[in-house]
Amino acid sequence: MGIIVLLIVGLIAGALAGRVTKGSGFGILGDIIVGLVGALIGGWVLSLFGLATDGNILYEILVAFIGAVILVWIVSLFTGRSRNATA
């Protein structure tokens, strides 16, 4: 996957995760970082279940989004901040 596609996937996944978990995004750079780290977490979680990515961009975004939500949830556990839309 090219670096531009990787950044776009990270941006989309991070923005979606930010909107779902806290009601707004993390800014462009924050969304990319959350999405990229989320892609690593999501890929790792899927590998535990014996699933692999197939190169489909929508599937990659879904995997990164799931991982990003897990990441934001874990961070909120340690920071003690609520990450829902009503906070």
URPE-V879243 format. One record per residue. N is the residue number from 1. RES is the residue in three letters. PSI is psi in whole degrees, -180 to 180 (none if undefined). OMEGA is omega in whole degrees, -180 to 180 (* if undefined). Layout:
# URPE-V879243
n: <N | N>
res: <RES | RES>
psi: <PSI | PSI>
omega: <OMEGA | OMEGA>
This chain:
# URPE-V879243
n: <1 | 2 | 3 | 4 | 5 | 6 | 7 | 8 | 9 | 10 | 11 | 12 | 13 | 14 | 15 | 16 | 17 | 18 | 19 | 20 | 21 | 22 | 23 | 24 | 25 | 26 | 27 | 28 | 29 | 30 | 31 | 32 | 33 | 34 | 35 | 36 | 37 | 38 | 39 | 40 | 41 | 42 | 43 | 44 | 45 | 46 | 47 | 48 | 49 | 50 | 51 | 52 | 53 | 54 | 55 | 56 | 57 | 58 | 59 | 60 | 61 | 62 | 63 | 64 | 65 | 66 | 67 | 68 | 69 | 70 | 71 | 72 | 73 | 74 | 75 | 76 | 77 | 78 | 79 | 80 | 81 | 82 | 83 | 84 | 85 | 86 | 87>
res: <MET | GLY | ILE | ILE | VAL | LEU | LEU | ILE | VAL | GLY | LEU | ILE | ALA | GLY | ALA | LEU | ALA | GLY | ARG | VAL | THR | LYS | GLY | SER | GLY | PHE | GLY | ILE | LEU | GLY | ASP | ILE | ILE | VAL | GLY | LEU | VAL | GLY | ALA | LEU | ILE | GLY | GLY | TRP | VAL | LEU | SER | LEU | PHE | GLY | LEU | ALA | THR | ASP | GLY | ASN | ILE | LEU | TYR | GLU | ILE | LEU | VAL | ALA | PHE | ILE | GLY | ALA | VAL | ILE | LEU | VAL | TRP | ILE | VAL | SER | LEU | PHE | THR | GLY | ARG | SER | ARG | ASN | ALA | THR | ALA>
psi: <133 | 159 | -37 | -44 | -40 | -44 | -39 | -43 | -45 | -43 | -47 | -48 | -43 | -40 | -44 | -45 | -41 | -40 | -38 | -40 | -29 | 0 | -11 | 167 | -174 | 11 | 163 | -52 | -42 | -41 | -42 | -46 | -47 | -41 | -41 | -45 | -38 | -36 | -40 | -45 | -46 | -43 | -40 | -44 | -43 | -37 | -29 | -29 | 6 | 15 | 148 | 156 | 151 | 7 | -7 | 126 | -38 | -37 | -40 | -41 | -41 | -45 | -46 | -39 | -46 | -46 | -38 | -38 | -42 | -45 | -49 | -38 | -45 | -44 | -40 | -28 | -40 | -29 | -20 | 7 | 141 | 137 | 40 | 171 | -19 | -6 | none>
omega: <-180 | -177 | 179 | 179 | 179 | 178 | 179 | 177 | 178 | 179 | -179 | -178 | 179 | 179 | 178 | 180 | 178 | -180 | -179 | -172 | -178 | 176 | 176 | -179 | -179 | -172 | -174 | -179 | 178 | 178 | 180 | -179 | 179 | 179 | -180 | 177 | 176 | 178 | 177 | 180 | 180 | 177 | 178 | 180 | 179 | 180 | 177 | 179 | 178 | 179 | 179 | 176 | -176 | 178 | 178 | -174 | 179 | 177 | 178 | 178 | 179 | 179 | 179 | 178 | 179 | 178 | 180 | 177 | 177 | 179 | -179 | 178 | 179 | 179 | -180 | 176 | -178 | -179 | 179 | 180 | 176 | -180 | 178 | -173 | -177 | -177 | *>
